């Protein structure tokens, strides 16, 4: 990456972060919606910890992993919405009249998403610890949580960029959230898969990649250092990111041809 492109990307990454921070309606769901759901689930499902085979006596330690996934899903919506708004108001097209490359806008957006993903992970960790969660992996585990959360946020953010580039509509991007939200619940978000031994839900949760992303986060709170769970979690996050970037490249070419 040459110096000019690096300057463009860093400027647009800063713009992406500030644009989100300056809009409370975007920040509220990122921070408070997962926190509210975590509090409700931790209170209402605490009795599940008495089931034979449940991995911990603290349901909040089990459930906090879902907050990181929900934060990543909001990254999908916010990133895609911001890009769609840039397309709708002509900012994306005006880049063609400047030396700035339009690919810099995408790279800047995703770098901004990575930074916000790390920030929201720190917030969730602190809220969880205050609420009684136990991070068995310690300080090193907290660092891994932040890194994995940043990758997951970028991965889902790239899918938001694809939707924005394909449709050019912020409303269409926002319509993706219910789909991914349902996928979160069709996973091992509320109960471990070893307790879902039979039936269609076990099959869906086992095939659902979000289960393994959740379990990667969860292992750091419950097991400490589980190499297999972490490897699967990073593999899913990295796989979604690679697929998202490939789709972004194709969608960007299509958008540039139309404009």
Order of alpha helices (4+ residues) and beta strands (2+ residues): alpha-alpha-alpha-alpha-alpha-alpha-alpha-alpha-alpha-alpha-alpha-alpha
